[in-house]
Amino acid sequence: MKILDGKQTAQSISNRLKEEISKYLTQGKRAPKIDIILVGDDYASKMYVDMKSKKALDLGIQVNVHTYPKDISQEQVESVIKQLNEDINIDGIMVKLPLPNHIQESKILELISPDKDVDGLTSTNLGKLFKNDSSAIAPATAKGVIELLKEYRVQIEGKRAVVIGRGDISGLPISAMLQNENATVTICHSRTQNLKEICSKADILVSSIGRAEYINSEYVKEGSIVVDIGTNRNAQGKLVGDIDFNSVKDIAEYITPVPGGIGPMTIVCLFDNLIEAYKKNV
């Protein structure tokens, strides 16, 4: 069993991004900029945004966090996004999800200009992704999975891939990107029958179900590649993924750890998306 080290790979990408940004700055260009919208006072959301902001500043990216009370109206959030869309000095817009129940997330996300949608969650970018359009901005988690597999020269073409989970942020875009790399992809979900049987035939198994250590050795094929998107707490409060690591580690050829796997890749790929948008604007 070999570890797919997301932390190390993310650091390599970070170093490349720093060099690219520095190159543009020495040419007299402005710094790249991302604006983040945070609604409410959820502690976890605030910590997440603080972490993203710290990483951005470390890379040389300007960050502006717009913080609003949880009772802000739909119309007010929409107005903010329209203003950010029109600002030519803003390269990326990110809305921290989830939003309060009275705000329609889908409508808010669809208002973001596709060119500034560095999260890759608008219908335009998701549609382009499924059409294998190279101009698509891919969701950061999905992009992180593919980049990590490529870093370790994992063969994707011709392989049987199973993705557990069909959410817009990870499951569906990961399946699209694996298909774009010529894998044969099966998407599983809560209504899938014979889940163990399907998973146990996968050359590449990706889980994003959000259930702590749910996937054990019975789901995993000998010599397969196991990618864990899950971020959960077990009964002891320890941070774990969807995969029962100890149960699977002697079966899989490669496996992503939690933490230190897809998490760091998601963060750095968000900023990789931002820099690609920035290059088109300067």
Summary of the structure (lengths in Angstrom):
residues: 282
radius of gyration: 19.0
end to end distance: 44.4
largest distance: 58.6
contacts: 942
relative contact order: 0.16
helix: 44%
strand: 16%
